[in-house]
Amino acid sequence: PLNYDQTVIGVVQRDPGCLLVCWSMADTTKLECKRSSKDGGLIIRLMGGQSAEDPLETRVQPDMRHMFIHVKEPKTFRQLELGYYDPSGGWL
């Protein structure tokens, strides 16, 4: 089973300009996110680095489990979230 029905996210800096983001979540969790999200999909949200006020958001295809994200500022602390916008526009 994929991490025993737990959602797990990992980030590794592949090189100074690129992060490798990997995640795993149960199929039931993916379906719930798809059903509850405003546009039917998940988003990786990266904060810190380029602009603390404006997070970098990248849409995730439903069956993806990893993604490379290019960053402009190496060696910068970042916060990463995997979530979605609900129909009212709230981030979950």
ZAROMAR-591907 format. One record per atom (N, C-alpha, C): atom name; x negated, y negated, z negated. Coordinates in steps of 0.02 Angstrom, whole numbers, always signed. Layout:
ZAROMAR-591907
   atomo       px       py       pz
      CA        X        Y        Z
...
This chain:
ZAROMAR-591907
   atomo       px       py       pz
       N      -42      +60       +0
      CA       +0       +0       +0
       C      -44      -63       +0
       N      -19     -114      +32
      CA      -55     -178      +34
       C      -53     -211      -34
       N     -107     -206      -71
      CA     -114     -239     -136
       C      -55     -228     -183
       N      -22     -172     -177
      CA      +32     -153     -223
       C      +84     -208     -230
       N     +107     -234     -175
      CA     +160     -285     -172
       C     +142     -351     -204
       N      +78     -366     -208
      CA      +56     -431     -233
       C      +31     -472     -174
       N      +41     -538     -178
      CA      +14     -583     -128
       C      -56     -602     -149
       N     -104     -592     -104
      CA     -174     -606     -118
       C     -202     -649      -61
       N     -238     -703      -78
      CA     -269     -746      -29
       C     -343     -752      -45
       N     -385     -747       +6
      CA     -457     -754       -3
       C     -486     -801      +49
       N     -537     -838      +30
      CA     -570     -886      +75
       C     -645     -877      +70
       N     -678     -874     +128
      CA     -750     -869     +132
       C     -774     -921     +182
       N     -826     -958     +165
      CA     -855    -1004     +213
       C     -900     -965     +259
       N     -878     -956     +321
      CA     -915     -916     +370
       C     -980     -952     +391
       N     -974    -1016     +403
      CA    -1032    -1058     +418
       C    -1012    -1129     +397
       N    -1057    -1179     +402
      CA    -1040    -1245     +376
       C     -977    -1277     +404
       N     -956    -1258     +463
      CA     -897    -1289     +492
       C     -836    -1244     +498
       N     -837    -1186     +466
      CA     -782    -1138     +476
       C     -767    -1098     +413
       N     -704    -1093     +397
      CA     -681    -1052     +341
       C     -644     -991     +368
       N     -654     -934     +338
      CA     -615     -874     +353
       C     -565     -866     +297
       N     -501     -868     +314
      CA     -447     -860     +265
       C     -413     -793     +279
       N     -407     -752     +227
      CA     -375     -686     +232
       C     -319     -683     +180
       N     -265     -649     +197
      CA     -211     -642     +149
       C     -175     -576     +160
       N     -141     -556     +108
      CA     -101     -495     +110
       C      -39     -506      +69
       N      +17     -485      +96
      CA      +80     -490      +58
       C     +126     -434      +79
       N     +170     -415      +35
      CA     +217     -360      +48
       C     +265     -381     +104
       N     +288     -332     +142
      CA     +335     -346     +196
       C     +399     -380     +170
       N     +421     -360     +112
      CA     +481     -390      +83
       C     +470     -465      +68
       N     +410     -482      +45
      CA     +393     -552      +32
       C     +391     -592      +97
       N     +361     -562     +149
      CA     +359     -596     +214
       C     +429     -609     +241
       N     +473     -559     +235
      CA     +542     -568     +258
       C     +578     -622     +219
       N     +567     -624     +154
      CA     +599     -675     +112
       C     +574     -745     +132
       N     +510     -752     +144
      CA     +482     -817     +165
       C     +511     -837     +232
       N     +514     -790     +278
      CA     +541     -805     +345
       C     +614     -826     +340
       N     +652     -792     +299
      CA     +723     -808     +291
       C     +733     -875     +257
       N     +690     -892     +210
      CA     +699     -953     +169
       C     +667    -1015     +199
       N     +620    -1006     +245
      CA     +584    -1065     +271
       C     +626    -1103     +322
       N     +611    -1167     +327
      CA     +647    -1211     +372
       C     +640    -1190     +445
       N     +580    -1168     +464
      CA     +568    -1150     +534
       C     +551    -1076     +544
       N     +560    -1036     +492
      CA     +550     -964     +499
       C     +478     -940     +495
       N     +432     -981     +471
      CA     +363     -960     +470
       C     +324     -985     +409
       N     +265     -958     +401
      CA     +219     -978     +348
       C     +169    -1029     +373
       N     +140    -1066     +326
      CA      +91    -1118     +342
       C      +33    -1111     +293
       N      -28    -1117     +319
      CA      -87    -1124     +276
       C      -98    -1199     +267
       N     -102    -1220     +205
      CA     -111    -1290     +189
       C     -179    -1298     +155
       N     -222    -1339     +184
      CA     -290    -1349     +158
       C     -297    -1421     +136
       N     -313    -1431      +72
      CA     -319    -1498      +45
       C     -391    -1509      +21
       N     -412    -1572      +25
      CA     -481    -1589       +8
       C     -522    -1593      +72
       N     -578    -1626      +68
      CA     -620    -1632     +128
       C     -598    -1688     +172
       N     -571    -1672     +231
      CA     -555    -1723     +281
       C     -516    -1782     +252
       N     -462    -1770     +218
      CA     -422    -1823     +188
       C     -382    -1794     +132
       N     -394    -1816      +72
      CA     -359    -1789      +14
       C     -285    -1806      +17
       N     -267    -1862      +49
      CA     -196    -1881      +53
       C     -158    -1841     +105
       N     -191    -1820     +158
      CA     -160    -1784     +213
       C     -186    -1714     +218
       N     -149    -1665     +194
      CA     -175    -1596     +200
       C     -175    -1573     +273
       N     -222    -1529     +288
      CA     -224    -1497     +353
       C     -177    -1437     +350
       N     -128    -1435     +395
      CA      -80    -1380     +395
       C      -85    -1342     +461
       N      -86    -1276     +455
      CA      -92    -1232     +513
       C      -38    -1179     +509
       N       +2    -1174     +561
      CA      +54    -1123     +563
       C      +23    -1053     +571
       N      +55    -1005     +539
      CA      +32     -936     +539
       C      +82     -893     +577
       N      +57     -853     +624
      CA     +100     -806     +659
       C     +122     -751     +610
       N     +182     -725     +617
      CA     +209     -677     +568
       C     +165     -617     +552
       N     +132     -589     +602
      CA      +93     -528     +589
       C      +19     -540     +574
       N       -1     -603     +571
      CA      -72     -618     +558
       C      -88     -604     +485
       N     -151     -584     +473
      CA     -174     -573     +404
       C     -240     -608     +391
       N     -265     -642     +442
      CA     -325     -683     +433
       C     -327     -738     +487
       N     -367     -790     +473
      CA     -372     -846     +520
       C     -437     -883     +506
       N     -468     -909     +558
      CA     -526     -953     +551
       C     -500    -1024     +554
       N     -523    -1066     +508
      CA     -503    -1137     +508
       C     -567    -1178     +512
       N     -570    -1222     +561
      CA     -628    -1265     +570
       C     -621    -1327     +526
       N     -675    -1344     +491
      CA     -677    -1401     +446
       C     -733    -1448     +467
       N     -724    -1513     +453
      CA     -774    -1563     +472
       C     -827    -1574     +418
       N     -808    -1562     +356
      CA     -854    -1577     +300
       C     -874    -1513     +264
       N     -935    -1490     +275
      CA     -958    -1429     +240
       C     -971    -1443     +166
       N     -973    -1390     +128
      CA     -990    -1394      +56
       C     -944    -1442      +19
       N     -880    -1439      +32
      CA     -831    -1481       +0
       C     -780    -1436      -35
       N     -763    -1454      -98
      CA     -712    -1416     -134
       C     -645    -1424      -98
       N     -610    -1370      -89
      CA     -545    -1372      -57
       C     -495    -1329      -95
       N     -433    -1348      -89
      CA     -378    -1308     -117
       C     -338    -1282      -58
       N     -322    -1218      -60
      CA     -287    -1186       -6
       C     -222    -1156      -32
       N     -168    -1165       +6
      CA     -103    -1136      -12
       C      -74    -1101      +50
       N      -38    -1048      +38
      CA       +0    -1014      +90
       C      +73    -1020      +70
       N     +112    -1054     +110
      CA     +182    -1066      +91
       C     +224    -1086     +150
       N     +278    -1121     +136
      CA     +324    -1142     +188
       C     +366    -1201     +163
       N     +400    -1234     +210
      CA     +447    -1287     +192
       C     +517    -1257     +192
       N     +554    -1271     +139
      CA     +623    -1248     +136
       C     +667    -1295     +178
       N     +730    -1278     +189
      CA     +773    -1320     +231
       C     +779    -1393     +209
       N     +769    -1407     +145
      CA     +773    -1476     +121
       C     +706    -1513     +127
       N     +654    -1478     +151
      CA     +589    -1510     +161
       C     +541    -1501     +103
       N     +561    -1465      +51
      CA     +517    -1452       -6
       C     +466    -1398       +9
       N     +406    -1406      -17
      CA     +352    -1358       -7
       C     +356    -1303      -59
       N     +355    -1240      -37
      CA     +356    -1183      -83
       C     +298    -1137      -66
